[in-house]
Amino acid sequence: MNAPAWRIWLVTALICGWGILTIRFVQQQQWVMAGLCALLMVVNGITLWRLTKHGK
């Protein structure tokens, strides 16, 4: 798969955003939201890996 550069940057930004939200929810001890954000971060990480695993 040859993904456009903007999509790779978008997924990377989403991973960073979900990670920041996960940390904030953990600090507030809102475990359900922290778990949801962590799950979305992992899903986006898998997407990023699939987009970049074949190289360019």
C-alpha positions as CSV (number, residue, x, y, z in Angstrom):
1,M,0.0,0.0,0.0
2,N,1.4,3.4,-1.0
3,A,-0.3,5.8,1.4
4,P,-0.2,9.6,0.8
5,A,2.1,11.5,3.2
6,W,-0.9,13.5,4.6
7,R,-2.6,10.3,5.8
8,I,0.5,9.2,7.6
9,W,0.9,12.6,9.3
10,L,-2.8,12.5,10.2
11,V,-2.6,9.1,11.8
12,T,0.5,10.1,13.7
13,A,-1.2,13.2,15.0
14,L,-4.2,11.1,16.1
15,I,-1.9,8.8,18.0
16,C,-0.3,11.7,19.8
17,G,-3.7,13.2,20.6
18,W,-5.1,10.0,22.0
19,G,-1.9,9.5,24.0
20,I,-2.3,12.9,25.6
21,L,-5.9,12.3,26.4
22,T,-5.1,9.0,27.9
23,I,-2.6,10.6,30.2
24,R,-5.0,13.3,31.2
25,F,-7.8,10.8,32.0
26,V,-5.4,8.7,34.0
27,Q,-4.4,11.7,36.1
28,Q,-8.1,12.4,36.7
29,Q,-8.7,8.7,37.5
30,Q,-11.4,8.4,34.9
31,W,-10.5,4.8,34.0
32,V,-13.2,4.1,31.4
33,M,-12.3,7.1,29.3
34,A,-8.6,6.4,29.8
35,G,-9.1,2.9,28.5
36,L,-11.1,4.0,25.5
37,C,-8.5,6.6,24.6
38,A,-5.7,4.0,25.0
39,L,-7.7,1.5,22.8
40,L,-8.1,4.2,20.1
41,M,-4.4,5.0,20.3
42,V,-3.5,1.3,19.8
43,V,-5.9,1.0,16.8
44,N,-4.3,4.1,15.2
45,G,-0.9,2.7,15.9
46,I,-1.8,-0.5,14.1
47,T,-3.2,1.5,11.2
48,L,0.1,3.5,11.0
49,W,2.0,0.2,11.0
50,R,-0.1,-1.1,8.2
51,L,0.3,2.1,6.2
52,T,4.1,2.1,6.5
53,K,5.1,-1.6,6.7
54,H,5.9,-2.0,3.0
55,G,8.1,1.1,2.7
56,K,8.0,3.5,-0.2
